[in-house]
């Protein structure tokens, strides 16, 4: 059973507690399968209770007396770490209404409060501000007590996930598509090795996951001297992991490269050219960032330093170019949706 189906089952169980007739009141119940990075359920719940007072707000796993109450069920799921986002689902009469919340521009120490305010805003807009009897498909949500002695309708299957917010939006509307957890990407690379001074250019293709990027890199350079022209090409697998978020949208990342470096030369007489190759291994550490630039599209960049064991090109006893030793790399990439 996946996280979303588990959430649906949990919310349906919570909804079944609201039966029998008594004096009408409103009760908000909060549950979910996850919370955004930098937030905690208890702290968020405490702030939400203060924001929605005098409305009662409880955790979904608590069992309060809800007889005759107007029950508002709120679920949180589909959380991502980079950027820190989550989907808010407000259940009304067995039908879900959704909003996507992004905390990418929020300092870590303010995320609990910002997330609680987003929950409160969604609850007011989708549930508490709507008069009973409004049509369910009117774009607003309807909440009313369940009829006495009759079970609630089974929750409908969730609609398509909502749209990913752009770079300046914290909460988006109830339609569209959420950010995929697997984001194909393509990027350009520029690397500098100081000894001997070598510039290598190239690109990479891969996929960006929530904390991990898996890429295949190609880097190359060409150097002309009196004896002829030398060429160096590196092909390597390059996984990297975001270790910790230092600033909003900015992460400390570490990575490795493993592949093969090949060299060739076109010599001028009387010099002789030759070709060869060597294994290429490198470790990297740096800073990376990613931001949304359009629905489903993201722009990312990184700067990293590292050290490599690789091939060095030589001519007449002197080093011409290398992919080994200390280096610095600048990368820029574009992520795009699967469909």
TORKOL-4160 file (C-alpha; in steps of 0.2 Angstrom, whole numbers, padded with zeros to 4 digits, m for minus):
339
<pt num="1" X="0000" Y="0000" Z="0000"/>
<pt num="2" X="0008" Y="0017" Z="m0006"/>
<pt num="3" X="0009" Y="0032" Z="0005"/>
<pt num="4" X="m0006" Y="0041" Z="m0004"/>
<pt num="5" X="m0017" Y="0026" Z="m0002"/>
<pt num="6" X="m0012" Y="0024" Z="0016"/>
<pt num="7" X="m0017" Y="0042" Z="0019"/>
<pt num="8" X="m0034" Y="0040" Z="0010"/>
<pt num="9" X="m0037" Y="0025" Z="0022"/>
<pt num="10" X="m0032" Y="0034" Z="0037"/>
<pt num="11" X="m0043" Y="0049" Z="0033"/>
<pt num="12" X="m0058" Y="0038" Z="0029"/>
<pt num="13" X="m0056" Y="0030" Z="0046"/>
<pt num="14" X="m0056" Y="0048" Z="0054"/>
<pt num="15" X="m0071" Y="0053" Z="0044"/>
<pt num="16" X="m0081" Y="0038" Z="0050"/>
<pt num="17" X="m0080" Y="0044" Z="0068"/>
<pt num="18" X="m0091" Y="0059" Z="0064"/>
<pt num="19" X="m0109" Y="0052" Z="0065"/>
<pt num="20" X="m0124" Y="0054" Z="0077"/>
<pt num="21" X="m0132" Y="0070" Z="0080"/>
<pt num="22" X="m0129" Y="0083" Z="0094"/>
<pt num="23" X="m0126" Y="0102" Z="0095"/>
<pt num="24" X="m0117" Y="0107" Z="0079"/>
<pt num="25" X="m0098" Y="0112" Z="0081"/>
<pt num="26" X="m0083" Y="0111" Z="0070"/>
<pt num="27" X="m0068" Y="0100" Z="0072"/>
<pt num="28" X="m0052" Y="0100" Z="0062"/>
<pt num="29" X="m0042" Y="0084" Z="0062"/>
<pt num="30" X="m0024" Y="0084" Z="0055"/>
<pt num="31" X="m0014" Y="0068" Z="0049"/>
<pt num="32" X="m0003" Y="0063" Z="0035"/>
<pt num="33" X="0011" Y="0052" Z="0029"/>
<pt num="34" X="0025" Y="0065" Z="0031"/>
<pt num="35" X="0030" Y="0083" Z="0034"/>
<pt num="36" X="0041" Y="0095" Z="0024"/>
<pt num="37" X="0060" Y="0096" Z="0029"/>
<pt num="38" X="0063" Y="0108" Z="0044"/>
<pt num="39" X="0046" Y="0105" Z="0052"/>
<pt num="40" X="0039" Y="0094" Z="0065"/>
<pt num="41" X="0021" Y="0088" Z="0067"/>
<pt num="42" X="0019" Y="0093" Z="0086"/>
<pt num="43" X="0026" Y="0111" Z="0083"/>
<pt num="44" X="0015" Y="0113" Z="0067"/>
<pt num="45" X="0000" Y="0107" Z="0076"/>
<pt num="46" X="0002" Y="0119" Z="0091"/>
<pt num="47" X="0003" Y="0134" Z="0080"/>
<pt num="48" X="m0011" Y="0128" Z="0069"/>
<pt num="49" X="m0022" Y="0126" Z="0085"/>
<pt num="50" X="m0018" Y="0145" Z="0090"/>
<pt num="51" X="m0022" Y="0151" Z="0072"/>
<pt num="52" X="m0039" Y="0142" Z="0070"/>
<pt num="53" X="m0045" Y="0145" Z="0088"/>
<pt num="54" X="m0059" Y="0144" Z="0094"/>
<pt num="55" X="m0060" Y="0129" Z="0082"/>
<pt num="56" X="m0055" Y="0113" Z="0089"/>
<pt num="57" X="m0039" Y="0105" Z="0081"/>
<pt num="58" X="m0033" Y="0088" Z="0085"/>
<pt num="59" X="m0021" Y="0075" Z="0078"/>
<pt num="60" X="m0030" Y="0062" Z="0067"/>
<pt num="61" X="m0024" Y="0048" Z="0078"/>
<pt num="62" X="m0033" Y="0055" Z="0093"/>
<pt num="63" X="m0051" Y="0050" Z="0096"/>
<pt num="64" X="m0061" Y="0065" Z="0102"/>
<pt num="65" X="m0080" Y="0066" Z="0104"/>
<pt num="66" X="m0086" Y="0071" Z="0086"/>
<pt num="67" X="m0104" Y="0067" Z="0088"/>
<pt num="68" X="m0114" Y="0080" Z="0078"/>
<pt num="69" X="m0098" Y="0090" Z="0073"/>
<pt num="70" X="m0094" Y="0097" Z="0056"/>
<pt num="71" X="m0078" Y="0087" Z="0053"/>
<pt num="72" X="m0064" Y="0094" Z="0043"/>
<pt num="73" X="m0050" Y="0082" Z="0038"/>
<pt num="74" X="m0033" Y="0088" Z="0033"/>
<pt num="75" X="m0020" Y="0077" Z="0026"/>
<pt num="76" X="m0001" Y="0080" Z="0022"/>
<pt num="77" X="0008" Y="0070" Z="0009"/>
<pt num="78" X="0020" Y="0070" Z="m0006"/>
<pt num="79" X="0033" Y="0079" Z="0003"/>
<pt num="80" X="0050" Y="0083" Z="m0005"/>
<pt num="81" X="0066" Y="0088" Z="0003"/>
<pt num="82" X="0074" Y="0099" Z="m0011"/>
<pt num="83" X="0064" Y="0110" Z="m0013"/>
<pt num="84" X="0055" Y="0108" Z="0004"/>
<pt num="85" X="0037" Y="0106" Z="m0001"/>
<pt num="86" X="0021" Y="0096" Z="0003"/>
<pt num="87" X="0004" Y="0093" Z="m0003"/>
<pt num="88" X="m0011" Y="0099" Z="0008"/>
<pt num="89" X="m0027" Y="0089" Z="0006"/>
<pt num="90" X="m0043" Y="0095" Z="0013"/>
<pt num="91" X="m0057" Y="0082" Z="0013"/>
<pt num="92" X="m0075" Y="0088" Z="0011"/>
<pt num="93" X="m0089" Y="0075" Z="0009"/>
<pt num="94" X="m0077" Y="0062" Z="0004"/>
<pt num="95" X="m0069" Y="0072" Z="m0010"/>
<pt num="96" X="m0052" Y="0080" Z="m0009"/>
<pt num="97" X="m0046" Y="0098" Z="m0012"/>
<pt num="98" X="m0028" Y="0101" Z="m0014"/>
<pt num="99" X="m0014" Y="0114" Z="m0012"/>
<pt num="100" X="0004" Y="0113" Z="m0015"/>
<pt num="101" X="0015" Y="0122" Z="m0001"/>
<pt num="102" X="0033" Y="0127" Z="m0004"/>
<pt num="103" X="0045" Y="0132" Z="0010"/>
<pt num="104" X="0060" Y="0135" Z="m0002"/>
<pt num="105" X="0061" Y="0154" Z="0003"/>
<pt num="106" X="0058" Y="0151" Z="0021"/>
<pt num="107" X="0072" Y="0150" Z="0034"/>
<pt num="108" X="0073" Y="0134" Z="0043"/>
<pt num="109" X="0069" Y="0141" Z="0060"/>
<pt num="110" X="0053" Y="0149" Z="0053"/>
<pt num="111" X="0046" Y="0134" Z="0043"/>
<pt num="112" X="0035" Y="0127" Z="0057"/>
<pt num="113" X="0025" Y="0143" Z="0058"/>
<pt num="114" X="0025" Y="0146" Z="0039"/>
<pt num="115" X="0018" Y="0128" Z="0036"/>
<pt num="116" X="0005" Y="0130" Z="0050"/>
<pt num="117" X="m0001" Y="0147" Z="0042"/>
<pt num="118" X="m0002" Y="0138" Z="0025"/>
<pt num="119" X="m0013" Y="0124" Z="0033"/>
<pt num="120" X="m0024" Y="0137" Z="0042"/>
<pt num="121" X="m0026" Y="0147" Z="0026"/>
<pt num="122" X="m0031" Y="0131" Z="0016"/>
<pt num="123" X="m0043" Y="0126" Z="0029"/>
<pt num="124" X="m0051" Y="0143" Z="0030"/>
<pt num="125" X="m0052" Y="0144" Z="0011"/>
<pt num="126" X="m0058" Y="0127" Z="0007"/>
<pt num="127" X="m0068" Y="0123" Z="0022"/>
<pt num="128" X="m0072" Y="0135" Z="0036"/>
<pt num="129" X="m0077" Y="0150" Z="0024"/>
<pt num="130" X="m0090" Y="0140" Z="0014"/>
<pt num="131" X="m0108" Y="0139" Z="0018"/>
<pt num="132" X="m0116" Y="0122" Z="0019"/>
<pt num="133" X="m0126" Y="0117" Z="0003"/>
<pt num="134" X="m0114" Y="0125" Z="m0009"/>
<pt num="135" X="m0111" Y="0114" Z="m0025"/>
<pt num="136" X="m0096" Y="0102" Z="m0023"/>
<pt num="137" X="m0089" Y="0107" Z="m0040"/>
<pt num="138" X="m0091" Y="0126" Z="m0038"/>
<pt num="139" X="m0072" Y="0128" Z="m0034"/>
<pt num="140" X="m0075" Y="0129" Z="m0016"/>
<pt num="141" X="m0076" Y="0116" Z="m0003"/>
<pt num="142" X="m0092" Y="0111" Z="0007"/>
<pt num="143" X="m0091" Y="0104" Z="0025"/>
<pt num="144" X="m0106" Y="0098" Z="0034"/>
<pt num="145" X="m0110" Y="0085" Z="0048"/>
<pt num="146" X="m0112" Y="0067" Z="0043"/>
<pt num="147" X="m0131" Y="0062" Z="0043"/>
<pt num="148" X="m0136" Y="0053" Z="0060"/>
<pt num="149" X="m0133" Y="0035" Z="0060"/>
<pt num="150" X="m0127" Y="0033" Z="0042"/>
<pt num="151" X="m0109" Y="0030" Z="0037"/>
<pt num="152" X="m0100" Y="0043" Z="0027"/>
<pt num="153" X="m0097" Y="0041" Z="0008"/>
<pt num="154" X="m0081" Y="0032" Z="0004"/>
<pt num="155" X="m0067" Y="0044" Z="m0001"/>
<pt num="156" X="m0065" Y="0047" Z="m0020"/>
<pt num="157" X="m0048" Y="0042" Z="m0028"/>
<pt num="158" X="m0037" Y="0057" Z="m0028"/>
<pt num="159" X="m0037" Y="0068" Z="m0043"/>
<pt num="160" X="m0021" Y="0072" Z="m0053"/>
<pt num="161" X="m0008" Y="0080" Z="m0041"/>
<pt num="162" X="m0007" Y="0099" Z="m0041"/>
<pt num="163" X="0005" Y="0110" Z="m0051"/>
<pt num="164" X="0022" Y="0114" Z="m0044"/>
<pt num="165" X="0024" Y="0132" Z="m0038"/>
<pt num="166" X="0036" Y="0144" Z="m0048"/>
<pt num="167" X="0051" Y="0152" Z="m0040"/>
<pt num="168" X="0041" Y="0166" Z="m0031"/>
<pt num="169" X="0025" Y="0156" Z="m0026"/>
<pt num="170" X="0023" Y="0149" Z="m0008"/>
<pt num="171" X="0006" Y="0141" Z="m0010"/>
<pt num="172" X="m0002" Y="0137" Z="m0027"/>
<pt num="173" X="m0020" Y="0133" Z="m0032"/>
<pt num="174" X="m0029" Y="0117" Z="m0033"/>
<pt num="175" X="m0026" Y="0111" Z="m0051"/>
<pt num="176" X="m0011" Y="0106" Z="m0061"/>
<pt num="177" X="0004" Y="0094" Z="m0058"/>
<pt num="178" X="0015" Y="0092" Z="m0043"/>
<pt num="179" X="0034" Y="0091" Z="m0045"/>
<pt num="180" X="0040" Y="0073" Z="m0050"/>
<pt num="181" X="0052" Y="0065" Z="m0038"/>
<pt num="182" X="0062" Y="0059" Z="m0053"/>
<pt num="183" X="0068" Y="0074" Z="m0064"/>
<pt num="184" X="0078" Y="0071" Z="m0080"/>
<pt num="185" X="0091" Y="0084" Z="m0083"/>
<pt num="186" X="0105" Y="0090" Z="m0095"/>
<pt num="187" X="0119" Y="0102" Z="m0090"/>
<pt num="188" X="0135" Y="0110" Z="m0096"/>
<pt num="189" X="0152" Y="0109" Z="m0087"/>
<pt num="190" X="0168" Y="0119" Z="m0086"/>
<pt num="191" X="0183" Y="0112" Z="m0076"/>
<pt num="192" X="0199" Y="0120" Z="m0072"/>
<pt num="193" X="0215" Y="0110" Z="m0067"/>
<pt num="194" X="0229" Y="0122" Z="m0061"/>
<pt num="195" X="0245" Y="0111" Z="m0064"/>
<pt num="196" X="0248" Y="0111" Z="m0078"/>
<pt num="197" X="0235" Y="0124" Z="m0082"/>
<pt num="198" X="0221" Y="0115" Z="m0091"/>
<pt num="199" X="0203" Y="0120" Z="m0096"/>
<pt num="200" X="0191" Y="0106" Z="m0099"/>
<pt num="201" X="0173" Y="0109" Z="m0106"/>
<pt num="202" X="0159" Y="0097" Z="m0108"/>
<pt num="203" X="0142" Y="0091" Z="m0102"/>
<pt num="204" X="0131" Y="0079" Z="m0093"/>
<pt num="205" X="0115" Y="0069" Z="m0094"/>
<pt num="206" X="0106" Y="0061" Z="m0079"/>
<pt num="207" X="0091" Y="0062" Z="m0067"/>
<pt num="208" X="0089" Y="0072" Z="m0051"/>
<pt num="209" X="0080" Y="0063" Z="m0037"/>
<pt num="210" X="0075" Y="0071" Z="m0020"/>
<pt num="211" X="0093" Y="0071" Z="m0013"/>
<pt num="212" X="0103" Y="0063" Z="m0026"/>
<pt num="213" X="0109" Y="0067" Z="m0044"/>
<pt num="214" X="0114" Y="0053" Z="m0055"/>
<pt num="215" X="0124" Y="0059" Z="m0071"/>
<pt num="216" X="0136" Y="0053" Z="m0085"/>
<pt num="217" X="0149" Y="0067" Z="m0088"/>
<pt num="218" X="0160" Y="0070" Z="m0104"/>
<pt num="219" X="0174" Y="0082" Z="m0102"/>
<pt num="220" X="0187" Y="0086" Z="m0115"/>
<pt num="221" X="0201" Y="0098" Z="m0121"/>
<pt num="222" X="0214" Y="0101" Z="m0135"/>
<pt num="223" X="0231" Y="0108" Z="m0134"/>
<pt num="224" X="0242" Y="0113" Z="m0148"/>
<pt num="225" X="0261" Y="0115" Z="m0146"/>
<pt num="226" X="0276" Y="0115" Z="m0158"/>
<pt num="227" X="0277" Y="0096" Z="m0158"/>
<pt num="228" X="0258" Y="0094" Z="m0164"/>
<pt num="229" X="0241" Y="0093" Z="m0156"/>
<pt num="230" X="0236" Y="0083" Z="m0141"/>
<pt num="231" X="0218" Y="0079" Z="m0136"/>
<pt num="232" X="0211" Y="0073" Z="m0119"/>
<pt num="233" X="0194" Y="0065" Z="m0117"/>
<pt num="234" X="0186" Y="0060" Z="m0100"/>
<pt num="235" X="0170" Y="0049" Z="m0099"/>
<pt num="236" X="0163" Y="0046" Z="m0081"/>
<pt num="237" X="0148" Y="0041" Z="m0070"/>
<pt num="238" X="0146" Y="0055" Z="m0058"/>
<pt num="239" X="0133" Y="0052" Z="m0043"/>
<pt num="240" X="0131" Y="0066" Z="m0030"/>
<pt num="241" X="0121" Y="0068" Z="m0014"/>
<pt num="242" X="0114" Y="0084" Z="m0006"/>
<pt num="243" X="0121" Y="0081" Z="0012"/>
<pt num="244" X="0113" Y="0096" Z="0021"/>
<pt num="245" X="0103" Y="0112" Z="0017"/>
<pt num="246" X="0114" Y="0127" Z="0022"/>
<pt num="247" X="0102" Y="0141" Z="0015"/>
<pt num="248" X="0085" Y="0140" Z="0006"/>
<pt num="249" X="0088" Y="0131" Z="m0010"/>
<pt num="250" X="0107" Y="0129" Z="m0007"/>
<pt num="251" X="0114" Y="0113" Z="m0002"/>
<pt num="252" X="0131" Y="0106" Z="0003"/>
<pt num="253" X="0134" Y="0091" Z="m0009"/>
<pt num="254" X="0147" Y="0078" Z="m0011"/>
<pt num="255" X="0150" Y="0067" Z="m0026"/>
<pt num="256" X="0162" Y="0055" Z="m0035"/>
<pt num="257" X="0167" Y="0052" Z="m0053"/>
<pt num="258" X="0172" Y="0035" Z="m0060"/>
<pt num="259" X="0177" Y="0032" Z="m0078"/>
<pt num="260" X="0190" Y="0032" Z="m0091"/>
<pt num="261" X="0202" Y="0045" Z="m0098"/>
<pt num="262" X="0209" Y="0044" Z="m0116"/>
<pt num="263" X="0223" Y="0054" Z="m0125"/>
<pt num="264" X="0228" Y="0055" Z="m0142"/>
<pt num="265" X="0241" Y="0066" Z="m0152"/>
<pt num="266" X="0244" Y="0072" Z="m0170"/>
<pt num="267" X="0263" Y="0075" Z="m0171"/>
<pt num="268" X="0273" Y="0086" Z="m0183"/>
<pt num="269" X="0288" Y="0078" Z="m0190"/>
<pt num="270" X="0300" Y="0073" Z="m0184"/>
<pt num="271" X="0290" Y="0071" Z="m0168"/>
<pt num="272" X="0280" Y="0055" Z="m0165"/>
<pt num="273" X="0262" Y="0054" Z="m0159"/>
<pt num="274" X="0254" Y="0041" Z="m0148"/>
<pt num="275" X="0238" Y="0037" Z="m0139"/>
<pt num="276" X="0234" Y="0030" Z="m0122"/>
<pt num="277" X="0222" Y="0029" Z="m0108"/>
<pt num="278" X="0220" Y="0027" Z="m0089"/>
<pt num="279" X="0206" Y="0025" Z="m0076"/>
<pt num="280" X="0198" Y="0041" Z="m0070"/>
<pt num="281" X="0193" Y="0043" Z="m0052"/>
<pt num="282" X="0188" Y="0059" Z="m0042"/>
<pt num="283" X="0180" Y="0065" Z="m0026"/>
<pt num="284" X="0171" Y="0081" Z="m0026"/>
<pt num="285" X="0163" Y="0093" Z="m0013"/>
<pt num="286" X="0153" Y="0109" Z="m0017"/>
<pt num="287" X="0137" Y="0119" Z="m0016"/>
<pt num="288" X="0122" Y="0116" Z="m0027"/>
<pt num="289" X="0106" Y="0125" Z="m0029"/>
<pt num="290" X="0089" Y="0122" Z="m0039"/>
<pt num="291" X="0074" Y="0133" Z="m0042"/>
<pt num="292" X="0058" Y="0132" Z="m0053"/>
<pt num="293" X="0058" Y="0143" Z="m0068"/>
<pt num="294" X="0041" Y="0137" Z="m0076"/>
<pt num="295" X="0028" Y="0123" Z="m0072"/>
<pt num="296" X="0038" Y="0107" Z="m0072"/>
<pt num="297" X="0055" Y="0115" Z="m0077"/>
<pt num="298" X="0069" Y="0119" Z="m0065"/>
<pt num="299" X="0086" Y="0127" Z="m0067"/>
<pt num="300" X="0100" Y="0121" Z="m0056"/>
<pt num="301" X="0118" Y="0125" Z="m0054"/>
<pt num="302" X="0133" Y="0120" Z="m0044"/>
<pt num="303" X="0152" Y="0124" Z="m0040"/>
<pt num="304" X="0163" Y="0111" Z="m0033"/>
<pt num="305" X="0181" Y="0107" Z="m0030"/>
<pt num="306" X="0189" Y="0090" Z="m0029"/>
<pt num="307" X="0204" Y="0079" Z="m0033"/>
<pt num="308" X="0206" Y="0066" Z="m0047"/>
<pt num="309" X="0218" Y="0052" Z="m0052"/>
<pt num="310" X="0218" Y="0053" Z="m0071"/>
<pt num="311" X="0228" Y="0054" Z="m0087"/>
<pt num="312" X="0241" Y="0067" Z="m0091"/>
<pt num="313" X="0247" Y="0072" Z="m0108"/>
<pt num="314" X="0265" Y="0075" Z="m0111"/>
<pt num="315" X="0276" Y="0081" Z="m0126"/>
<pt num="316" X="0295" Y="0081" Z="m0126"/>
<pt num="317" X="0296" Y="0077" Z="m0107"/>
<pt num="318" X="0284" Y="0092" Z="m0102"/>
<pt num="319" X="0266" Y="0090" Z="m0096"/>
<pt num="320" X="0254" Y="0098" Z="m0108"/>
<pt num="321" X="0237" Y="0094" Z="m0101"/>
<pt num="322" X="0229" Y="0084" Z="m0087"/>
<pt num="323" X="0212" Y="0078" Z="m0080"/>
<pt num="324" X="0221" Y="0073" Z="m0063"/>
<pt num="325" X="0226" Y="0083" Z="m0048"/>
<pt num="326" X="0216" Y="0096" Z="m0039"/>
<pt num="327" X="0202" Y="0105" Z="m0049"/>
<pt num="328" X="0187" Y="0116" Z="m0049"/>
<pt num="329" X="0171" Y="0113" Z="m0059"/>
<pt num="330" X="0156" Y="0125" Z="m0063"/>
<pt num="331" X="0140" Y="0117" Z="m0069"/>
<pt num="332" X="0123" Y="0123" Z="m0075"/>
<pt num="333" X="0108" Y="0112" Z="m0079"/>
<pt num="334" X="0090" Y="0111" Z="m0084"/>
<pt num="335" X="0077" Y="0099" Z="m0077"/>
<pt num="336" X="0062" Y="0094" Z="m0087"/>
<pt num="337" X="0046" Y="0083" Z="m0084"/>
<pt num="338" X="0045" Y="0065" Z="m0089"/>
<pt num="339" X="0029" Y="0069" Z="m0099"/>
